[in-house]
Amino acid sequence: MIEFTLQNGLYVINTFVKKHPNRKCTWASPDGITKNEIDLIMTDKNWIIRDVQVLDEFSIGSDHRIVRTRIEFNLKSERRKRIKKRPTRTWEPEKPEEYRAMVAENLGNLENREIEDINNYSVTILTQAIKESCPKKDNQGNTKLTQNTKDLIKQRRVMTNQHSDDYRKLNKKI
């Protein structure tokens, strides 16, 4: 089992929580003498586990005891990870010929220079050429909101009194 957890990047959570030995055993032999902790909880996110308990109050018709885990995570950040996507930037020169000419003209005189100077100079030239001939554009094809809705959201953002009737009406429109 150690190899399995190491290969898959898992944590055996039962070992992280300090409990009295009587509260850790999850299995008891039929004679009641031998007890072991053989039912384990494994996860790859050990920071969300708050507690592990072994419940002996329930009779489930087995020689095993129920293991319960209390987890806690930030719902907002988890939702944000799954929903919010950053807009992609497209890189396309408006005037490709002008961009090529600018780069060729400025990178043509690199003779008799040290390698670090050539690198710094070429990075500067390329950055300048990109700024001048390649404006940044958001990828508008993936938007889910209409321009009208975006305008209403901007209008709502400016409003200061969130308890007014106008604010409520604007919320309903959006």
Phi, psi and omega in degrees: 000328179298316178298318180300313181293322179292318180294326184258005178065040183256159176241137174272103189293328180304331182278346182276333186264129180275123178220160174295143182308326178293335181270357182258338186287133182249356181217140176230138179290161180301330179279350177080001182271312183273128178227139180220160174257091185245346176264114188241155175247127181239145178208161175262356180239083185288345183282347180269351182275127179255326183199150174232130181232146173253122184260124178249004181285340186257135175261112183252011178073030181218167176272004176262156177250152182289136176250127182240139179237138174256122179247157180213127178215162181276107184296323180297313182291323178295318178295318181298322179298324185272333187257310188288122177241132180284142179293140179277145178261135176262141180242105181211121180292138176291323179235088185299324181295318180296320179297311180299317181296318180297315181293314182297319181296316184277334179269358181289335185252064180251013183287151176058042177234157176287157184297322179291324176295320179297316180298309181299318181294315182292324176297316179298315181295314180295319178298316179296317180296321178294317180297322184280324187242001181228085179291151180280136178228135173285147177283100184280350183290338185260008183287144181255350182252141176283164180296325178299316179295319178298320178296320178295321178295318177298319179297319179294323181298327182284332183295137183264323182270104183279356182253008181278163179293324179297320179296316179296318179297319179295322176300317180295323178296318182293000000 
